[in-house]
Amino acid sequence: MTNPTFFNQVLIWPILNILMALYKLFVTLHLPGALGLAVITMTSLIRLILHPLTLSQLKSAHKMNKLKPHIDALGKKHKDDKVKLQQAQMQLYKEAGINPAAGCLPLLLQMPILIALYNVFFQVLSNNNLPNLISDINKVIYLSFLKIETLDLSFFGLNLASKPSEWQTSGFILLAVPVITGVLQYIQTKMMIPQTQTTNNKQQITTKDKDNKTEDMGMMMQKQMSIMMPLMIGFFAYSFPLGLSLYWNTFTVFGIIEQKNLQKHLKKENG
């Protein structure tokens, strides 16, 4: 954290300074669970800043999904000529006003910020030596009045540094955290599966065509991912400090809200 690397100076330290500023604000206001509130507020701010990029990514994914039947038709038409297939696909994208890279670019721009945010919370909440942690934080704080003397890790009766895997000593209620985390992830993952694609695949399941079987296999893989992903995230929540689950769940809730709003907007557009 204290090493003056490019990543630390450009992302980690600024995020940590904002986190500590929020923490000091909530402490000054005598609000309970100041660090937890700072984590939620910090995550929300980052998510709001990234919202235009996320929305662009979601819209691009929706447009690409609408073109899927046409792309599949081109694949069958030019299955023996990859050059013509590429040319036909690019022409289709041009006519539809879609840039295939538009869905990837927002994600690439978001990733460094998300990684930095995760690293800040991980380093703060996984450090078992509180005096050393406070000392390290103060070394990279920009303004002297933001430096801290203590760091309260409690959040509504729970310690943000506790892990659900320690439930036998820290309390049975900790097991609810990975369950909630997994459920929220499941909801978001299901919402990310395009409805039109699901409908198309259901219609194709009655045919014997080899290409349709391939698409059905893709649908099965998506269904498996909608189960495996939440289970994996739930396992991470079971093994990591509670504060990281608080960060992840806040991020996921924002993602669910964004997906829901986009779906409402698209329904209005489609009449």
C-alpha positions in Angstrom: 0.0 0.0 0.0 2.8 2.5 0.9 5.0 1.6 -2.1 5.0 4.5 -4.5 4.1 2.4 -7.6 2.2 3.9 -10.5 -0.9 1.9 -9.7 -0.8 3.0 -6.0 -0.2 6.7 -6.7 -2.8 7.0 -9.5 -5.6 4.8 -8.1 -5.0 3.2 -4.7 -4.0 6.3 -2.7 -6.7 8.6 -4.1 -9.4 6.0 -3.4 -8.0 5.4 0.1 -8.0 9.2 0.8 -11.6 9.5 -0.2 -12.5 6.5 1.9 -10.8 8.0 4.9 -12.4 11.3 4.3 -15.9 9.7 4.3 -14.9 7.7 7.4 -13.8 10.8 9.3 -17.1 12.6 8.2 -19.3 9.8 9.5 -17.2 9.6 12.8 -17.6 13.4 13.2 -21.4 13.0 12.7 -21.4 10.3 15.3 -23.0 7.8 13.0 -22.7 4.1 14.0 -20.7 1.8 11.7 -18.7 4.7 10.2 -16.3 2.5 8.2 -19.2 0.4 6.8 -21.0 3.5 5.7 -17.8 4.8 4.1 -17.5 1.5 2.2 -21.1 1.7 1.0 -20.8 5.4 0.1 -17.5 5.0 -1.6 -18.7 2.1 -3.7 -21.9 4.0 -4.6 -19.9 7.0 -5.7 -17.6 4.9 -7.9 -20.6 3.1 -9.4 -22.3 6.4 -10.2 -19.2 7.7 -11.9 -19.0 4.6 -13.9 -22.7 4.5 -14.7 -22.4 6.1 -18.2 -19.8 3.5 -19.2 -21.8 0.7 -17.7 -25.0 1.9 -19.5 -23.1 2.1 -22.8 -21.9 -1.5 -22.3 -25.4 -2.8 -21.5 -27.0 -1.1 -24.5 -24.3 -2.4 -26.8 -24.8 -5.9 -25.5 -28.6 -5.5 -26.1 -28.0 -4.3 -29.7 -25.7 -7.2 -30.4 -28.2 -9.7 -29.1 -30.9 -8.3 -31.4 -28.6 -8.9 -34.3 -27.9 -12.5 -33.3 -30.4 -14.1 -35.7 -28.9 -12.1 -38.6 -25.3 -13.0 -37.5 -26.3 -16.7 -37.3 -27.8 -16.5 -40.8 -24.6 -15.0 -42.2 -22.7 -17.7 -40.5 -24.7 -20.4 -42.3 -24.5 -18.5 -45.6 -20.7 -18.0 -45.5 -19.7 -21.0 -43.4 -17.0 -22.0 -45.9 -15.5 -18.5 -46.5 -14.3 -16.7 -43.3 -13.2 -13.6 -45.2 -16.7 -13.1 -46.7 -18.2 -13.8 -43.3 -16.2 -11.1 -41.7 -17.0 -8.6 -44.4 -20.7 -9.4 -44.2 -20.7 -9.1 -40.4 -18.9 -5.7 -40.5 -21.4 -4.5 -43.1 -24.3 -5.6 -40.9 -22.7 -3.8 -37.9 -22.3 -0.7 -40.0 -25.9 -0.7 -41.2 -27.1 -1.2 -37.6 -24.9 1.6 -36.3 -23.0 -0.8 -33.9 -19.4 -0.8 -33.0 -18.5 -4.3 -31.9 -15.7 -2.9 -29.6 -18.2 -0.6 -27.9 -19.2 -3.3 -25.4 -15.6 -4.1 -24.5 -14.2 -0.6 -24.2 -16.3 0.5 -21.2 -15.4 -2.7 -19.4 -11.7 -2.2 -20.0 -11.9 1.4 -18.7 -13.7 0.3 -15.6 -11.5 -2.6 -14.7 -8.5 -0.7 -13.2 -10.8 1.4 -11.0 -12.7 -1.7 -9.8 -9.4 -3.6 -9.1 -8.1 -0.5 -7.2 -11.3 -0.3 -5.2 -11.2 -3.9 -4.3 -7.5 -3.7 -3.3 -8.2 -0.8 -1.0 -10.9 -2.6 0.9 -9.0 -5.9 0.9 -5.8 -4.3 2.3 -7.8 -2.3 4.9 -10.0 -5.2 6.1 -7.5 -8.1 5.8 -4.8 -6.5 7.9 -4.8 -8.2 11.3 -2.3 -5.7 12.8 -4.4 -2.6 13.4 -1.6 -0.3 14.6 0.5 -1.1 11.5 -2.5 -0.6 9.3 -3.3 2.9 10.8 0.4 3.8 10.4 0.4 2.7 6.7 -2.8 4.6 6.0 -1.5 7.8 7.5 1.7 7.6 5.4 -0.3 8.0 2.2 -3.0 10.5 3.4 -2.7 13.8 1.6 -4.1 16.1 4.2 -3.1 16.0 7.9 -6.6 16.5 9.2 -7.6 13.2 7.5 -5.1 11.2 9.4 -6.6 8.7 11.8 -5.7 7.6 15.3 -8.1 4.7 15.5 -10.1 2.7 13.1 -13.5 1.3 14.2 -14.2 -1.9 12.2 -17.7 -2.5 13.8 -20.8 -2.3 11.6 -24.1 -2.8 13.4 -22.8 -5.4 15.8 -20.5 -7.1 13.3 -16.7 -6.7 12.7 -16.0 -5.9 9.1 -12.7 -7.8 9.3 -14.5 -11.0 10.4 -15.0 -13.8 8.0 -18.2 -16.0 7.7 -15.9 -19.0 7.8 -15.2 -18.1 11.4 -18.9 -18.4 12.3 -18.2 -20.9 15.0 -16.4 -18.3 17.0 -17.9 -15.1 15.7 -21.5 -16.1 15.4 -23.9 -18.1 13.4 -25.4 -15.0 11.8 -22.3 -14.6 9.7 -23.4 -17.4 7.5 -26.3 -15.2 6.2 -23.7 -13.0 4.4 -22.5 -15.5 1.7 -26.1 -16.6 1.2 -27.3 -13.0 0.6 -24.2 -12.4 -1.6 -25.0 -15.5 -3.7 -28.7 -14.6 -4.1 -27.9 -11.0 -5.2 -25.3 -12.4 -7.7 -27.9 -14.9 -9.0 -30.5 -12.2 -9.6 -28.0 -10.0 -11.5 -26.7 -12.9 -13.5 -30.2 -14.0 -14.6 -31.0 -10.4 -15.6 -27.9 -10.3 -17.8 -29.2 -13.2 -19.9 -31.0 -11.6 -22.8 -34.7 -12.6 -22.9 -34.9 -12.5 -26.7 -32.1 -15.0 -26.8 -33.8 -17.3 -24.4 -37.0 -17.2 -26.4 -35.2 -17.9 -29.7 -33.4 -20.9 -28.2 -36.7 -22.3 -26.8 -38.1 -22.2 -30.3 -35.1 -23.9 -31.8 -35.0 -26.8 -29.4 -37.6 -28.7 -31.4 -35.4 -28.8 -34.5 -32.8 -31.4 -35.4 -30.4 -29.0 -37.2 -26.8 -29.2 -36.0 -26.3 -25.5 -35.8 -29.4 -25.2 -33.6 -28.0 -27.9 -31.3 -24.8 -25.8 -31.0 -26.9 -22.8 -29.9 -28.9 -24.9 -27.5 -25.5 -25.9 -26.0 -24.7 -22.3 -25.6 -28.0 -21.7 -23.8 -27.2 -24.6 -21.4 -23.8 -23.2 -20.7 -25.4 -19.8 -19.8 -27.8 -21.5 -17.5 -25.0 -23.3 -15.8 -23.1 -20.1 -15.4 -26.1 -18.4 -13.8 -25.8 -21.1 -11.1 -22.0 -21.5 -10.9 -21.2 -17.8 -10.8 -23.4 -17.1 -7.7 -22.0 -20.2 -6.0 -18.5 -19.1 -6.6 -19.1 -15.5 -5.4 -20.9 -16.9 -2.4 -17.9 -19.1 -1.6 -15.6 -16.0 -1.8 -18.0 -14.2 0.5 -17.7 -17.1 2.9 -13.9 -16.9 2.9 -13.3 -13.1 2.8 -13.8 -10.4 5.4 -17.4 -9.1 5.7 -16.3 -5.6 4.5 -15.5 -7.0 1.1 -19.0 -8.6 0.9 -20.5 -5.2 1.9 -18.6 -3.7 -1.0 -19.5 -6.5 -3.5 -23.2 -6.5 -2.5 -23.4 -2.7 -2.8 -21.9 -3.0 -6.3 -24.2 -5.8 -7.2 -27.4 -3.9 -6.1 -26.4 -1.0 -8.3 -25.9 -3.5 -11.2 -29.4 -4.9 -10.6 -30.9 -1.4 -10.6 -29.1 -0.5 -13.8 -30.3 -3.7 -15.5 -33.9 -3.1 -14.3 -33.9 0.5 -15.5 -32.5 -0.4 -18.9 -35.1 -3.2 -19.3 -37.9 -0.6 -18.6 -36.4 1.8 -21.0 -36.2 -0.8 -23.8 -39.8 -1.9 -23.2 -40.9 1.7 -23.6 -38.9 2.0 -26.8 -40.4 -1.2 -28.2 -43.9 0.0 -27.4 
